[in-house]
Amino acid sequence: MDFSYDSIEYDYSKLKGRITEKFGTQSEFLKAITMSEPTLIKKLNGKSKFCQSEMEMFCEVLNISTDEIPIYFFTRKVRKNLI
């Protein structure tokens, strides 16, 4: 089995939901953090990885506790196999 950490895809749907819950829109969320809209979109769509400082910033702004970090940032996407 060929395994690479670069091939892991994460599901950020819970994070997107939290952003909507707390701020209503991604645009309003962007006003509270230091990140451009294209960068945020890339990260939420799995095209760019989150660094630790970004995760910390998101957690602070979104009131996510440290024990919830795996739920928001490290839930793997489930691949559906077509037979």
NORDAVEN-V819025 format. One record per pair of residues at least 4 apart in sequence whose C-alpha atoms are under 6 Angstrom apart, sorted by the first residue. I is the first residue (numbers start at 1). J is the second residue. D is the distance in Angstrom with one decimal. If there is no record, write none. Layout:
<<I;J;D> <I;J;D>>
//
This chain:
<<9;76;5.8> <9;77;5.6> <10;75;5.5> <10;76;4.3> <10;77;5.1> <11;75;5.6> <11;76;5.6> <11;77;4.9> <12;44;6.0> <14;72;5.9> <15;72;5.2> <19;23;5.7> <20;24;4.3> <20;25;5.4> <23;28;5.7> <23;29;5.5> <42;47;4.9> <42;48;5.4> <43;47;5.8> <43;48;4.7> <43;49;5.8> <58;62;5.8> <59;63;5.5> <59;64;4.5> <69;73;5.8> <70;74;4.7> <71;75;5.6>>
//
